Amino acid sequence: MNPVELIRKKRNGGALSRQEFTWLLDSYVAGGVPDYQMSAFLMAVYFNGMTDEETSTFTDVMLHSGVVVDLSDIPGVKVDKHSTGGVGDKVSLILAPMVAACGVPVPMISGRGLGHTGGTLDKLESIPGFRTDLTVEEYRRVIAEVGLVLIGQTAEITPADRKMYALRDVTGTVESIPLIAGSIMSKKLAEGIDALVLDVKTGDGAFMQKYDDTVALAKALVAIGTNAGKRVVAFLTEMDQPLGFTIGNWVEVMESVDCLRGKVIPDLMEVTTVLGGAMVWLGGRAESIAVGMAMCHSAIWSGRAYQKFLEIVRRQGGDTSYLEQPERYRKPRHVVRLESGSGGFVGGFATRRIGVLATELGAGRQKADDVIDATAGIVLKKKIGDPVQRGELLAEIMAEKADAVARVRDELSACIRIDAVRPVLPPRIRAMVESDGVKSWVTPPLI
């Protein structure tokens, strides 16, 4: 086969066969197809999409490009969670230890920052010493001993996706339903799970900004997982403003620690508790999502979730003293304040742009080989609907580079809209998607 012919075929709207996908991805992993040709192929997919059959085949070929982990000898229903990516989305850092503290094993393989969104691995690696590069055998051993493991893709797991993931980030080909679905589900099916909860985000800060596209992506993800014999549910959640108050790496770790210690940040903890309740339910530990949510709430307030977080950090080489004494952590060289130029109410955020600005500060990558600045980030002081007085602090911006901080401060001001009237807030969770369709969702009160 010829990569140019396959690129041309997809460019012209054709559908690739299993044999063609297998040859293309195997050749790419082996180095026979260079990045520039795979970039052209990804752009052709971005513009022309894939059929449902192609998406399923593409996912399966990526899944079997490496090792598929078997965790059947580990007791319990293994359940993971995945988010399609947002700004300030540190849910996994709170949710994974919380669910594990409820007795559900959580094997979690996460990704790095992608486009304007942060990555769980980059956040975890801001903890000094924390290892995300475990081997498959280490991965199995840690989940068996701790009931939780937090790693990145190993060399053995979905190597085709591992290479393409970094390439999509720097070639403008992230926002494609088949590419997103294939990337997510190949990793998740390879990690040895029995069930999966998906957080599919919609709005300005999401990859899928239109609600109909979000529904289509959620349906595609659920269908792939269901066809693979897994129990899968998805929640459609708003990304019209950053989740929580922090955007960055270390600042998000510290906000997560605060929540694990019992701090209530309403938007962040509603999403986290609903997803966690669904995981506990799918894991067979609760008779309903509402009961699972109550168990998650108990895990936080009893301190068990925070202790589980400290346990997994220690087990994966991290220095927990920085979590217990954050004042010891390296300080950013430059910190500037952004104050409001008018009074009123916070009416909205240019959320995607805020994610891009955090990346420009050094919290994410603009090129594949960029080095992350763990201290770079933005700390918001207000959420949508909050009252603001003229001169009141809206945000703090921090980074190593003085020029970046000054420029981002000026641009961030234009990303926060101040209105004269308090806006009406939409529900944070818009719907739930199961194999039999889309269902309305109203977050239940804790039992």
Secondary structure, 3 states (H helix, E strand, C coil): CCHHHHHHHHHCCCCCCHHHHHHHHHHHHHCCCCHHHHHHHHHHHHHHCCCHHHHHHHHHHHHCCCCCCCCCCCCCCCEEEEECCCCCCCHHHHHHHHHHHCCCCEEEECCCCECCECCHHHHHCCCCCCCCCCCHHHHHHHHHHHCEEEECCCCCCCHHHHHHHHHHHCCCCCCCHHHHHHHHHHHHHHCCCCEEEEEEEECCCCCCCCHHHHHHHHHHHHHHHHHCCCEEEEEEEECCCCCCCEEECHHHHHHHHHHHCCCCCHHHHHHHHHHHHHHHHHCCCCCCHHHHHHHHHHHHHCCHHHHHHHHHHHHCCCCCHHHHCHHHCCCCCEEEEEECCCCEEEEEECHHHHHHHHHHHHHCCCCCCCCCCCCCEEEECCCCCCEECCCCEEEEEEECCHHHHHHHHHHHHCCEEEECCCCCCCCCEEEEEECCEEEECCCCCCC
